[in-house]
Amino acid sequence: MLNFRRNIATYEQFVAELEPMLAQSILLLVRKATGGAPIGYALTYQMNPWDGWTGVGIYVEPQYRLKGHGGEAALLCIDALFRWFPIR
């Protein structure tokens, strides 16, 4: 689900691309409100504070999709980014 290429990357290619990106990214865990079970993540990448933008990706486990979990996670992530960083 975190693939920026036109073909499916091998595991080795994926790790080689992911590790440098994670060093410059923010990875937030998405947890279910009742019980706190992890159900996905929110990832910000390629943050550019000078121009005030960043990329954001949200992943939610299939059984929690289309039930509001991803939408709420996206809103909370974006809200946190506007509070923590100089983005517009």
C-alpha positions in Angstrom: 0.0 0.0 0.0 3.0 2.3 0.2 4.4 1.9 -3.3 5.2 4.9 -5.5 6.2 3.0 -8.6 4.3 1.5 -11.5 5.2 -2.0 -10.7 5.3 -4.1 -7.6 8.6 -3.7 -5.8 10.5 -6.6 -4.4 10.8 -6.7 -0.6 14.4 -5.6 -0.9 13.5 -2.7 -3.1 10.7 -1.6 -0.8 12.9 -1.6 2.2 15.7 0.3 0.4 13.2 3.0 -0.6 11.3 3.1 2.7 14.2 3.4 5.2 15.5 6.8 3.9 11.9 8.1 3.6 11.1 7.2 7.2 14.1 9.1 8.4 12.5 12.3 7.0 8.9 11.4 7.7 6.4 11.2 10.6 4.7 7.9 11.1 1.6 8.0 13.4 -0.2 4.9 14.6 -4.0 4.7 14.0 -5.6 2.9 16.9 -9.2 1.9 17.4 -10.8 4.2 20.1 -12.3 1.2 22.0 -9.5 -1.0 23.2 -6.6 0.8 21.5 -5.9 -2.0 18.9 -3.7 -0.7 16.1 -5.6 -0.7 12.8 -3.4 1.4 10.5 -1.1 4.3 10.2 -0.8 7.9 8.9 2.5 8.8 7.2 3.7 12.3 6.3 6.5 12.5 3.8 8.6 15.0 1.8 7.7 17.8 4.1 8.7 21.2 2.8 8.3 23.7 5.6 9.7 26.5 3.4 6.9 26.2 0.9 4.4 25.0 3.5 3.4 21.6 2.1 3.8 17.9 2.8 2.5 14.6 1.4 0.2 12.5 3.6 -0.8 8.9 3.3 -3.3 7.0 5.4 -3.6 3.2 5.6 -6.4 1.4 7.5 -6.8 -2.4 7.7 -9.5 -3.7 5.3 -12.0 -4.6 8.0 -12.1 -1.0 9.2 -12.4 0.7 5.9 -15.6 2.7 5.0 -16.6 2.9 8.6 -15.1 6.4 9.4 -11.8 5.2 10.9 -9.7 6.4 8.0 -11.5 9.7 7.7 -11.1 10.5 11.4 -7.5 9.5 11.3 -6.9 11.8 8.3 -8.5 14.7 10.1 -6.6 14.2 13.3 -3.3 13.8 11.4 -3.8 17.0 9.3 -4.9 18.9 12.5 -1.7 17.8 14.2 0.5 18.8 11.3 -1.0 22.3 11.2 -0.3 22.7 14.9 3.2 21.2 14.9 4.7 22.6 11.7 4.6 25.7 9.5 2.5 24.3 6.7 -0.4 25.9 4.9 
